[in-house]
Every structure is written in structure tokens, then in C-alpha cells.
Amino acid sequence: MALYMLYEAASGYSLFLAHGLDEIGQNTEAVRGSVSDMNRFGKVVQLVAFHPFESALDALNQCNSVSEGVMTDELRNFLELNLPKVKEGKKPKFSLGVSDHKIGSHISEVTKIPCQSNEFVLELLRGVRLHFDRFIKDLKPGDLEKAQLGLGHSYSRAKVKFNVNRVDNMVIQAISLLDTLDKDVNSFSMRFREWYSWHFPELVKIVNDNYLFAKVAKFIEDKSKLSEDKLPELTEVLGDEDKAKEVIEAAKASMGQDLNPVDMINIQMFAQRVMELAEYRKNIHEYLIEKMNGIAPNLAALIGEIVGARLISHAGSLTNLAKCPSSTLQILGAEKALFRALKTRGNTPKYGLIFHSSFIGRASARNKGRMARYLANKCSIATRIDCFAENGTNVFGEKLREQVEERLDFYDKGVAPRKNIDVMKSAMETAI
């Protein structure tokens, strides 16, 4: 049986005929050894036809179709024109080798041409790709490289541009940065509190909040200069007049040591850095909330922006999360505990990242597992709506949240919840 091979180059479609296969045999290793030698490979593979693309845009469209496993009309006409004609009712005496089984399946389904995509065919196509510029005589030196480079850039840009879920990368980066900032702000705040406490140790017990502590320390600077005249300004910083008076009284009887001007300047600079970092962390948090409400509004409405963003980040993308079954979503983030339980034949974890949801915390101890399972089910629904729905709305997320609230009441008080079909019908009416 004759073997034809379809090769999709950056400059056009080409069809090759592999003949004299007995010289190298149907052996992948033998083919691999003969590919590098053009004199030997050229006796086995012969160019049958070449159809150049009309433009760079046409090449991009053809490339996108092939990558999705779809045969275009142009490719179909090219194959029907150059492959041997098959009489109706008779079996073809040839087969077509393709690089991807998906495009091969579509060609076979539409044209009834038998296609194959195995290691033997892939090795032959590798040889074709290696010596392609020598098969096509009209190509000038450098033309093929330019076409490949241009098509590669266009294809990559198109994939990024038309990826409807591309913006979930922003959520993944934002939640990772937020976690890093939390650790950094806490570390720097503890370092600053310890540093400034050498000068004013009593302030730590009066002001507990890290950001406020840095702000007050920046305002006070040298405790010996703090007097009753600064009470209004200190009250404005603290937001509490009683605390401001307490700080002033503590400064008068403070046991802390005095610092030289150079040390004080460094402490004040560090305080400014801690404040800026805390403010930046606040801005990133607001940015994340805004992005989540635009990318996954239903998931954000159901379980909250932060937990939803952690789920998306852990899954890798919104699409990956939407493809996860609810049982997988339930234990996302608890993989170590799961594999440890499977290895030791112990109890498997009941929840992963969704444990941080307020619903799990509000459930009683004996209902936490049931609540986690139910919540994961609703999160899975919300994620799929966010990923595949055309219009962005948080109506479904709000309705699903109501269902979870009703389920909590059912566990605690025995109040029967509404049926899911009724809730979804109500959500559909509201969304329309």
C-alpha cells in the first residue's frame, strides 16, 4: 500500500510519497538513521505537490485550523486534487500519513481517506522537515526561516489574544504576590517593633496593629519631644484620643534608651518602608477583588475573592479548575495529606483550600465534612459557569451562596432547603 504524507509548512501545504520503503524497512530506528542523509532519504521520499499560502493571514488561519484538528476547504481541495482517485465502493490502495491524529480523524471522516499517525510516519515527517528547503526548488535562501518566524509570532499572539481565560494569569500572579507581601509585611513589622522598642518599649502594648504602630512611631520619632501640644495630631493618627493620651503619658515615664540622630534616621526610613509596603499590599488586595469580580464573578460571590483566587492559582487556570470534578476541588491544597493518608491507609482529608471559607467555620464539627462536600459541588458549578458562559454575571453565584446558607440551616435547624432546579430557574430568569 502506497504511503502519502501531508506536511504543513509555514509557507504552504505539501504532499510527499514514500516509495521503496523496503530499502529502510518499516523500522523506526532504520528510518531515524536514514533521515540525516539527504542522498539516501531523497530516494525514499518524493515531493508530489506543493500549494503555497496566499498571504501571512491565510497561513495563520490554516495553522489555527490544523492545530484545532479541523480540515479547511483549501486543504480538502489540495488533497482531493493530488491524491489518487478512489472509485466508489472500493477500498483505497493508499494511506495518508499526518503529524496529528486529530486532523487525521477529521480528514478520514470527511473524505474517507485512511490516515495514520504513528512513530514511523513521524520519523519520515521529521526528515521532510529537515530537508524541506531542498525539496522545494523555488524557495530562496532564508525565505523558509522568515516564514516560520513570522507565522510563529502571529500564531503565539493569536493564541494569547483569543484565549478568553488569559486574564486569569493576572489573578494567579496577584494572589501569589499578596501571599508574599503578607509574609514580608509581618516580618518587617516585627523587626521594626523590636527595633523601635529599644527606644519606646511601652508603645508595643498600647498600639497592637503593625501598620498603625509604624505610623505612630514615624510621627513620634524621639519620645522626649512628645508633649501635650501634639495631642490633636497624635489623636488624628491613632483615631482615639484616650490612646493618644496614654501614649503621651507612657512617653514621659518610658524606660527606653535614647538613640543618636543617625539611628533615629534609619528607624524612620524603615518605618516609611513598612508603611509603603502595607499600603501597596492594600492596593494589590483591591486589584485582586476587582479582577476576580471580572473573571470569576460567580465563584467570588459564592466563596469570596481570596479563596476563589487561591483555588484558581492552585489549579493553574480557571479552565483547569472548571475541568476538575467537585471531589478534586474539595481537597485542592491538601495533596500531601491525601497521599499520606493513602500511603498509611488512614483517614483522607475532608477539605483543602475551601477550609478557609466562612461556611466551613460556621458548620458544626460533625457537619464540616458534609459542608465541605456540598460547598465544593457548588464551587464546581460556579467555576464552570464563569469559564464557559458568554455573559459575565454574579447572579448564579449569589443564588448558589443562598443554597449553601440554606444547607447550613438544614444541618443546624432542620429547615428543608429549596431544590436545585428551582434555584437555577430563578437565577436564569434574573440573568435574562
C-alpha positions as CSV (number, residue, x, y, z in Angstrom):
1,M,0.0,0.0,0.0
2,A,1.4,3.4,-1.0
3,L,2.1,5.9,1.7
4,Y,1.5,9.6,1.1
5,M,2.5,12.2,3.8
6,L,0.9,15.6,4.4
7,Y,3.4,18.2,5.7
8,E,2.1,21.6,6.9
9,A,5.0,24.1,6.4
10,A,4.9,27.8,7.2
11,S,4.8,28.6,3.5
12,G,2.2,26.1,2.4
13,Y,0.8,22.5,2.2
14,S,3.0,19.8,0.7
15,L,2.3,16.2,-0.2
16,F,5.0,13.6,-0.3
17,L,5.1,10.0,-1.5
18,A,7.2,7.4,0.4
19,H,8.3,4.7,-2.0
20,G,10.9,2.0,-1.9
21,L,10.3,1.5,1.8
22,D,11.9,-1.9,1.7
23,E,15.3,-0.1,1.5
24,I,14.9,1.2,5.0
25,G,12.1,-1.2,6.2
26,Q,9.2,-0.4,8.4
27,N,11.5,0.1,11.3
28,T,11.6,3.4,13.2
29,E,15.3,3.0,14.1
30,A,16.2,2.4,10.5
31,V,14.3,5.5,9.4
32,R,15.9,7.6,12.1
33,G,19.3,6.6,10.8
34,S,18.5,7.4,7.2
35,V,16.9,10.8,7.9
36,S,20.1,12.7,8.3
37,D,21.4,11.6,4.8
38,M,19.6,13.5,2.1
39,N,21.0,11.3,-0.7
40,R,19.5,8.2,0.9
41,F,16.4,9.9,2.2
42,G,15.7,11.6,-1.2
43,K,15.4,8.1,-2.8
44,V,12.7,7.1,-0.4
45,V,10.6,10.3,-0.1
46,Q,9.5,12.2,-3.2
47,L,7.6,15.5,-3.5
48,V,4.2,15.1,-5.2
49,A,2.6,18.6,-4.8
50,F,3.1,21.9,-3.1
51,H,0.4,24.5,-2.5
52,P,1.7,27.9,-1.2
53,F,-0.4,30.0,1.1
54,E,-1.7,33.2,-0.4
55,S,-0.6,35.5,2.5
56,A,0.6,35.6,6.1
57,L,-3.0,35.9,7.2
58,D,-4.0,32.8,5.2
59,A,-1.1,30.9,6.7
60,L,-2.2,31.9,10.2
61,N,-5.8,30.8,9.6
62,Q,-4.6,27.5,8.1
63,C,-2.3,26.9,11.1
64,N,-5.0,27.6,13.6
65,S,-7.4,25.2,11.9
66,V,-4.8,22.4,11.7
67,S,-3.9,22.9,15.4
68,E,-7.5,22.5,16.3
69,G,-7.9,19.4,14.2
70,V,-10.1,20.9,11.5
71,M,-9.6,20.4,7.8
72,T,-10.2,23.6,5.8
73,D,-11.7,23.7,2.4
74,E,-8.3,24.7,0.9
75,L,-6.7,21.6,2.4
76,R,-9.5,19.3,1.3
77,N,-9.2,20.6,-2.3
78,F,-5.5,20.1,-2.2
79,L,-5.8,16.5,-1.1
80,E,-8.6,15.6,-3.5
81,L,-6.7,17.1,-6.4
82,N,-3.3,15.4,-5.8
83,L,-4.2,12.1,-4.2
84,P,-5.2,9.1,-6.4
85,K,-8.9,8.9,-7.1
86,V,-10.8,6.3,-5.2
87,K,-13.7,4.6,-7.1
88,E,-16.9,4.4,-5.2
89,G,-17.4,1.2,-3.3
90,K,-13.7,0.2,-3.5
91,K,-11.1,0.4,-0.7
92,P,-8.3,2.9,-1.3
93,K,-4.9,1.4,-2.1
94,F,-3.0,4.1,-0.3
95,S,-3.0,5.8,3.1
96,L,-2.1,9.3,4.2
97,G,0.4,10.0,7.0
98,V,-0.2,13.0,9.2
99,S,1.6,14.5,12.1
100,D,-1.5,14.9,14.4
101,H,-4.1,12.2,14.8
102,K,-6.9,14.8,15.3
103,I,-6.5,16.3,11.9
104,G,-6.2,12.7,10.5
105,S,-9.5,11.8,12.1
106,H,-11.2,14.7,10.5
107,I,-9.8,14.0,7.1
108,S,-10.8,10.4,7.3
109,E,-14.3,11.3,8.5
110,V,-14.9,13.8,5.7
111,T,-13.0,12.4,2.7
112,K,-12.9,8.7,3.7
113,I,-9.1,8.7,3.1
114,P,-7.4,6.3,5.5
115,C,-5.0,8.3,7.7
116,Q,-2.3,7.1,10.1
117,S,-0.1,8.9,12.6
118,N,2.5,6.6,14.2
119,E,6.1,6.8,15.2
120,F,7.2,5.6,11.7
121,V,5.3,8.3,10.0
122,L,6.5,11.0,12.4
123,E,10.1,10.0,11.7
124,L,9.5,10.3,7.9
125,L,7.9,13.8,8.5
126,R,10.9,14.8,10.6
127,G,13.1,14.0,7.7
128,V,10.8,16.0,5.4
129,R,11.0,19.0,7.8
130,L,14.8,18.7,8.0
131,H,15.3,18.7,4.2
132,F,12.2,20.7,3.2
133,D,14.1,23.6,1.6
134,R,15.9,21.1,-0.7
135,F,12.6,19.6,-1.9
136,I,11.1,22.9,-2.9
137,K,13.3,24.3,-5.6
138,D,11.7,27.8,-5.9
139,L,12.4,28.8,-2.3
140,K,15.2,31.3,-1.9
141,P,17.7,31.0,0.9
142,G,16.2,32.5,4.1
143,D,12.6,32.5,2.8
144,L,11.5,29.5,4.9
145,E,13.1,30.8,8.1
146,K,11.4,34.2,7.6
147,A,8.0,32.5,7.0
148,Q,8.5,30.2,10.1
149,L,9.4,33.2,12.3
150,G,6.5,35.4,11.1
151,L,4.0,32.6,11.4
152,G,5.3,31.6,14.9
153,H,4.9,35.2,16.2
154,S,1.5,35.6,14.7
155,Y,0.3,32.2,16.0
156,S,1.5,32.9,19.5
157,R,-0.1,36.4,19.5
158,A,-3.4,34.9,18.2
159,K,-3.4,32.3,20.9
160,V,-2.8,34.9,23.7
161,K,-5.3,37.3,22.1
162,F,-8.1,34.8,21.6
163,N,-7.7,33.0,24.9
164,V,-10.8,34.1,26.8
165,N,-9.3,33.0,30.1
166,R,-5.9,34.6,29.6
167,V,-6.6,37.2,32.3
168,D,-6.7,34.6,35.0
169,N,-2.9,34.8,34.8
170,M,-3.3,38.2,36.5
171,V,-5.3,36.6,39.3
172,I,-2.6,33.9,39.8
173,Q,0.2,36.5,39.9
174,A,-1.8,38.8,42.2
175,I,-2.7,36.2,44.8
176,S,1.0,34.9,44.8
177,L,2.2,38.5,45.3
178,L,-0.4,39.0,48.1
179,D,0.9,36.0,50.0
180,T,4.5,37.2,49.6
181,L,3.6,40.6,50.8
182,D,1.8,39.3,53.8
183,K,4.9,37.4,54.9
184,D,7.1,40.4,54.2
185,V,4.9,42.9,55.9
186,N,4.7,40.7,59.0
187,S,8.5,40.1,59.1
188,F,9.3,43.8,58.6
189,S,6.7,44.9,61.1
190,M,8.1,42.5,63.8
191,R,11.6,43.7,63.0
192,F,10.5,47.4,63.3
193,R,8.6,46.8,66.5
194,E,11.6,45.2,68.1
195,W,14.0,47.9,66.8
196,Y,11.8,50.9,67.9
197,S,11.1,49.2,71.3
198,W,14.7,49.8,72.4
199,H,13.7,53.4,72.3
200,F,10.0,53.3,73.4
201,P,9.1,49.8,74.7
202,E,5.7,50.9,76.2
203,L,4.3,51.7,72.8
204,V,4.1,48.0,71.8
205,K,1.4,47.3,74.4
206,I,-0.6,50.4,73.6
207,V,-0.7,50.0,69.8
208,N,-1.2,46.4,68.6
209,D,-1.7,47.0,64.9
210,N,1.5,46.7,62.9
211,Y,0.7,49.4,60.3
212,L,-0.6,51.8,63.0
213,F,2.5,51.2,65.1
214,A,4.8,52.2,62.2
215,K,2.6,55.2,61.6
216,V,2.7,56.4,65.2
217,A,6.4,55.7,65.5
218,K,7.0,57.8,62.4
219,F,5.0,60.6,63.9
220,I,6.6,60.5,67.4
221,E,10.3,60.0,66.3
222,D,12.1,61.0,69.5
223,K,9.8,60.2,72.6
224,S,11.4,63.0,74.6
225,K,10.0,65.6,72.2
226,L,6.4,64.3,72.6
227,S,4.3,66.7,74.6
228,E,0.7,67.7,75.3
229,D,0.9,70.1,72.4
230,K,1.0,67.2,69.9
231,L,-2.2,65.6,71.3
232,P,-4.5,66.7,68.5
233,E,-2.1,65.5,65.8
234,L,-1.5,62.2,67.6
235,T,-5.2,61.7,68.1
236,E,-5.7,62.1,64.3
237,V,-3.0,59.5,63.6
238,L,-4.4,57.0,66.2
239,G,-8.1,57.8,65.7
240,D,-8.6,57.5,69.5
241,E,-8.0,60.4,72.0
242,D,-7.7,58.1,75.0
243,K,-5.0,56.1,73.4
244,A,-3.2,59.3,72.3
245,K,-3.2,60.5,76.0
246,E,-1.9,57.1,77.1
247,V,0.9,57.2,74.6
248,I,2.0,60.7,75.8
249,E,1.9,59.6,79.5
250,A,3.9,56.5,78.6
251,A,6.5,58.6,76.8
252,K,7.0,60.7,79.9
253,A,7.9,57.7,82.1
254,S,9.4,55.5,79.4
255,M,12.3,53.2,80.3
256,G,13.7,53.1,76.8
257,Q,17.1,54.2,75.9
258,D,18.0,57.3,73.9
259,L,19.1,57.0,70.3
260,N,21.6,59.1,68.4
261,P,20.3,61.0,65.3
262,V,21.8,58.6,62.8
263,D,20.0,55.6,64.4
264,M,16.7,57.5,64.5
265,I,17.0,58.4,60.8
266,N,17.4,54.8,59.9
267,I,14.4,53.8,62.1
268,Q,12.3,56.4,60.5
269,M,13.3,55.3,57.0
270,F,12.4,51.7,57.9
271,A,9.0,52.9,59.3
272,Q,8.3,54.6,56.0
273,R,9.2,51.5,54.0
274,V,6.9,49.3,56.2
275,M,4.0,51.8,55.7
276,E,4.5,51.9,51.9
277,L,4.6,48.1,51.8
278,A,1.4,47.8,53.8
279,E,-0.3,50.4,51.6
280,Y,0.9,48.5,48.5
281,R,-0.5,45.3,49.9
282,K,-3.9,47.0,50.4
283,N,-3.8,48.2,46.7
284,I,-3.0,44.7,45.5
285,H,-5.9,43.3,47.5
286,E,-8.3,45.8,45.9
287,Y,-6.9,45.0,42.5
288,L,-7.4,41.2,43.1
289,I,-11.0,41.8,44.2
290,E,-11.7,43.8,41.0
291,K,-10.1,41.2,38.8
292,M,-11.9,38.3,40.5
293,N,-15.3,40.1,40.0
294,G,-14.5,40.4,36.3
295,I,-13.0,36.9,35.7
296,A,-14.9,34.7,38.0
297,P,-17.8,36.7,39.5
298,N,-19.9,33.7,40.5
299,L,-17.1,32.0,42.3
300,A,-16.2,35.2,44.0
301,A,-19.8,35.8,45.1
302,L,-20.0,32.2,46.4
303,I,-16.8,31.7,48.3
304,G,-15.1,35.0,48.3
305,E,-12.4,36.6,46.2
306,I,-9.3,35.4,48.1
307,V,-10.3,31.8,48.5
308,G,-11.5,31.7,44.8
309,A,-8.2,33.2,43.7
310,R,-6.3,30.6,45.7
311,L,-8.3,27.8,44.0
312,I,-7.6,29.2,40.5
313,S,-3.9,29.6,41.3
314,H,-3.6,26.1,42.7
315,A,-5.4,24.6,39.7
316,G,-3.2,26.6,37.3
317,S,-6.0,28.4,35.5
318,L,-9.8,29.0,35.5
319,T,-10.2,26.4,32.8
320,N,-8.3,23.7,34.7
321,L,-10.4,24.5,37.8
322,A,-13.6,24.2,35.7
323,K,-12.5,20.8,34.5
324,C,-11.9,19.5,38.0
325,P,-14.7,17.3,39.5
326,S,-16.1,18.6,42.8
327,S,-14.3,15.8,44.7
328,T,-11.0,17.1,43.4
329,L,-11.8,20.7,44.1
330,Q,-12.8,19.8,47.6
331,I,-9.3,18.7,48.5
332,L,-7.3,21.1,46.4
333,G,-4.4,22.2,48.6
334,A,-4.4,19.1,50.7
335,E,-2.5,16.8,48.4
336,K,0.2,15.9,50.9
337,A,-2.3,14.9,53.5
338,L,-4.2,12.9,50.9
339,F,-1.2,10.9,49.7
340,R,0.0,10.4,53.2
341,A,-3.4,9.0,54.2
342,L,-3.5,6.7,51.1
343,K,0.0,5.5,51.9
344,T,-0.7,4.8,55.6
345,R,-4.3,3.8,55.0
346,G,-5.5,6.5,57.3
347,N,-8.4,8.9,57.0
348,T,-8.4,11.0,53.9
349,P,-8.7,14.8,54.3
350,K,-12.1,16.4,54.1
351,Y,-11.1,19.7,52.8
352,G,-8.2,21.7,51.3
353,L,-8.2,25.4,50.4
354,I,-12.0,25.7,50.8
355,F,-11.5,25.2,54.6
356,H,-10.7,29.0,54.7
357,S,-14.3,29.7,53.6
358,S,-16.5,31.1,56.4
359,F,-19.1,28.3,55.6
360,I,-16.8,25.6,56.9
361,G,-16.0,27.5,60.0
362,R,-19.7,28.1,60.8
363,A,-20.6,24.4,60.4
364,S,-20.5,22.2,63.5
365,A,-17.7,19.7,63.9
366,R,-19.7,16.7,62.8
367,N,-21.0,18.5,59.7
368,K,-17.8,20.1,58.4
369,G,-17.1,17.2,56.0
370,R,-20.6,17.2,54.6
371,M,-20.5,21.0,54.3
372,A,-17.1,20.9,52.5
373,R,-18.5,18.3,50.0
374,Y,-21.6,20.4,49.4
375,L,-19.6,23.7,49.0
376,A,-17.2,22.0,46.6
377,N,-20.1,20.9,44.5
378,K,-21.5,24.5,44.3
379,C,-18.0,25.9,43.6
380,S,-17.6,23.5,40.7
381,I,-20.9,24.7,39.2
382,A,-19.9,28.4,39.7
383,T,-16.5,27.9,38.2
384,R,-17.9,26.2,35.0
385,I,-20.4,29.0,34.6
386,D,-17.7,31.6,34.9
387,C,-15.4,29.7,32.5
388,F,-17.8,28.9,29.7
389,A,-20.7,31.4,30.0
390,E,-20.7,34.2,27.4
391,N,-22.1,36.9,29.6
392,G,-20.4,37.7,32.9
393,T,-22.8,37.9,35.8
394,N,-22.7,37.0,39.5
395,V,-26.4,36.1,39.7
396,F,-25.7,32.4,39.8
397,G,-23.0,32.8,42.5
398,E,-25.5,34.7,44.7
399,K,-28.1,32.0,44.2
400,L,-25.6,29.3,45.0
401,R,-24.5,31.1,48.1
402,E,-28.1,31.2,49.2
403,Q,-28.3,27.5,48.7
404,V,-25.2,27.0,50.9
405,E,-26.8,29.2,53.6
406,E,-29.9,27.1,53.4
407,R,-27.9,23.9,53.7
408,L,-26.3,25.3,56.9
409,D,-29.7,26.0,58.3
410,F,-30.8,22.5,57.3
411,Y,-27.9,20.9,59.3
412,D,-28.4,23.2,62.3
413,K,-32.2,23.6,62.5
414,G,-33.6,21.1,60.1
415,V,-35.2,23.6,57.8
416,A,-35.7,22.0,54.4
417,P,-33.7,23.8,51.6
418,R,-35.0,24.6,48.1
419,K,-34.4,22.2,45.2
420,N,-31.5,23.0,43.0
421,I,-33.6,23.1,39.8
422,D,-35.9,25.7,41.3
423,V,-33.0,27.9,42.3
424,M,-31.4,27.6,38.9
425,K,-34.6,28.5,37.2
426,S,-34.9,31.6,39.4
427,A,-31.2,32.5,38.6
428,M,-31.9,32.1,34.8
429,E,-34.9,34.4,35.0
430,T,-32.9,37.0,36.8
431,A,-29.9,36.7,34.5
432,I,-32.1,37.2,31.4
